[in-house]
Amino acid sequence: MSRIKSTFAALAEQGKKGLIPFITAGDPNPEQTVELMHALAKGGADVIELGVPFSDPMADGPVIQRSSERALARGVSLKHVLADVKRFRETNTTTPVVLMGYANPIERMGTETFAKAAKDAGVDGVLVVDYPPEESVEFSGSMRAAGIDPIFLLAPTSTDARIAAVGKVASGYVYYVSLKGVTGSANLDVASIASKIPAIKAHVALPVGVGFGIRDAASARRVADVSDAVVIGSRLVQLLEEAPPEKAAEMLTSFIADIRSALDSAK
């Protein structure tokens, strides 16, 4: 059983909802990434999504775009991200880590080379924004053969056919984008999310994490009431953008602990 699957199984047994924070590797500086990952785990993260910096992050709003630009300017590459995961695994062997990014860095490294390197580093899942499920059968197979869960996005505009296609290739969990737009948007419509989840569950036998538009404990709690997990990214990246480096880890732990407390009060 993969770390992601066992994590969600434990959450279900405890009647809890998952908390999946996102940060960009190498931001605010490469030396802090592993420290910040540990800070997230300490605060109560169930899964950590680690962004792979990319020059054209099409699904991301300005906050995460800036974080990628800062990391790239400091020379952070996919190889550096994998090295960070490996360092994190030296002292944390339980918290699943999902790499979130785009196809180009993986294609440049080579899918098979990436799969082996990711497995060796201790990566648990990969979400590649611009790999559509219909064209990802081979990629998903390579990831699963390496013990890595291929994770896919679904959106309010996803048809039943697209949801079914995701159901055939995804494992671990699926990431439901709660709104039409980029990361960091603020138009959170929980009723709309609630109406879409049954259609997803009809085709996908995996936990559903919901992200985009979650910015605080109150919005996280509302989304947790209708989903299996909440994903929070832009707000964390914004906090890191504003915090003094020496306070960054402490701030992340405190913020995530507040979200964890809110989720644990969800029905």
N, C-alpha and C positions, 0 to 999 in steps of 0.2 A: 504494500500500500504506500502510495506517495505521501510525502510530508503534507502536501496540500489536502489530499483526500482525508488523511488521518486528522488533520486540524479541523476540518469542517465536520467530520464525524464526531469529534469530541465536543465541538460547539453545539451540535444538534442534541447530543446526549445531555448536555448541561442546560439546554434551553436558552442558549445565548446566540447573539448575532455577531458576525465577523466584522473586524475592523481592519481595513486595508489602506494604510497611508502610502503616499507616493512622494519621493524626493528625486531630484535629478542628481545622478552621480557626478562628482566633481564640483558641485555648487553648494555653498559659496566658495569652497576651495577644495582641491583634491585631497589634501591631508586630513580633512574632517569627515569624509564620507562614511568610513567605517564607524567612527565615533557616533555619528548621527543615526546610523542604522541601529546601533546598540541602544541609543536613546529612545528610538521608536519602540523597540522591543520592550524596553523597561517600562514605557508608558502603557503598554497593553496591546500593542499591535499583534494581530493574529497572522497576517501575511504582510510582507514588505514589497511594494512595487518600486523598483529602482529604474529610473529613467536613463536610457542610453542617449547621450547628447547627439543631436543631429541638426544639420544646417537648415533643413526645411521641414520642421515639425508641423505638418498640415492640420492635424487635429487639435493642436494646442493653441491656447490663447496667449496674449502678450506676456503674462507672468512666466509661464513655463518656457516660452520662446526665449525670453531674456536669460533664463537659467541655462538653457542649452548653449546660448551664445557665450556666456561667461565660462562655461566648462570647456567648450571648444577652444576658446582663446587661451586657456591654460593647458591645451594639448591633450585633453582627456579623450580617449578612444575606447572602442569596444574592449580591447585588450586590457586597458586600465580598469574598466568596469568589472570584468571577470576577475581581475586580481583583487579588487575590493571585496567581492563576494567570497573569494578564497580566504582572505584575511578575516572576514566576519565569521566564517565557519570555524576558525581556530578556537573560538570561545563560545559560539552559539551554533548548536547542531539541531535545534528544534524549530526555529522560526522559518517558515518557507519564504523564499526570495523569488520574485518574479521579475524578469527583465522586461521592460516596456519600451518599445521604440519602433523603428522603421526598418524596412527591408534592406536598404543599401549597405549598411555596415555588415550585415550578415552575409549578403551576397558577395561582398568584397572578400570576406574571410573564407567563404565557402561553407555551404550548409553542413556538410559532414564534419569539417574541421571545427565549426562552431559548436555542433552538437557535442563532440568529444570534449572540447575545452569547457563548455558550460557544465557538463556533467562533472568533470574533474574539479571545477571550482565550487560545486555545490549548489548550482542553480536548480530551482524546482519547477519553474514555469517560464514561458515566453509568450508575450503578447506583442505581435507585430501588426501595427495599425494598418499598414497597406498590403497585407496578405489576405485577400478575400478567401472565404472558405472553399468556394468552388475550385480554386486553383491551388489549394494547400494540402491536398491529400498526401502527396509525397513528403512535403515538409513536416506535416503532422506525424506521419509515420516515422520519420527520422527522429523527431523529438521524443516520441513515446518509446522508441527503441533505446534511446539514451536515458530513459527514466524521467523525462521532462514533460510536463503538461503543456500542450499548446492551448492557449486561451484566446478567445475571440470576442470582438465587440458586437453588440446588437444595439439598435437604435429605435426611436419611436417610429421611424419610417420602415423598419424591417418587415418584410412580408412573411407570411407563413412559410413560403418556399425557402427564403433566406434563413429563417430560424431553423428550419429542418436541416438545411445544409450545414449550419454551425453544429447542430446536434450530432451530426455524423463524424465530425473531425475534432471537436473540442474535448478537453478533459480538464479536471481540476475545478474550474468554475467558469462562468461566462460573465462578461462585464457589460452591463446594460447602461448605455449612455442616456441619461435621464431627459435630455433636451436636444433640440435641433440647434447646433452651434458648436463652439469650441470650448475647451476647458476654461474654467474661470467665469463662465456666464452665471447669472444670478437668478434666472427665471425658473425656480424649482416648483414643479407642479406634482405634488405627491399623489393626487387623485389620478392623474394621467399615468404615473408610474404603476400604481396599484392595478389599473385596468389592463396594463400590458403584461404584467408578470404571469397571469394564467396562460396566455398564449405562448409565452416562452416555455413555461413548465410543461406544456402539452407536447413539446418537441424535444426538449433538452432536459435530460435526467441529471442535472448538475445544479449546485448552488448558484444563485444569481446575486452578484454584487452590483450595486448601483453607484455610479459616480457622475461627476459634472454638476456643479451647483451646490455642493455640500460645503458649508463654510464654518459651521460651529456646532456646538453640542445639540442645540435645538433642532437644526435642520437634519443632523445625523440621526437623532432620535425619531423624527418623523419618517425618514426613509427606512430606518430599521424596522419600523412597524409593518412594512409591506414587502420587505426583501430579506435575503439571507445574510447580506453583508453590505457595508457602506465603504466606498472608496473616496478618500479625500486627498487632493493633491495641490491644486493651485493655492489654496489658503496656506498650506504648509510652506510651499516655496516662497510665497510672499512674506511670511514671517521670517524665514531665513534671510531673505533679501534685506529686511529691515533690522534684524537683530545684530548686536555686536558679536563677533565670532566667538568670544569667550563665554557668551551666554547662550549660544545657539542650542547646544545639546540639552541643557537644563530646560530651556523654553519648549523644545519639542516634547520632552518627556511630560511636562506639565500639561501642555495642550492636548496631547494624546490621552493622558490619564482622564481629563475632563470628558473627552469623547467616549472613552471606555465606560466611564461611570454612567453616561447618558444611555449608551447602548444596553448596559446591563439592566436598565430600568424599562427597556422596551418589552412589549408583550410577545 
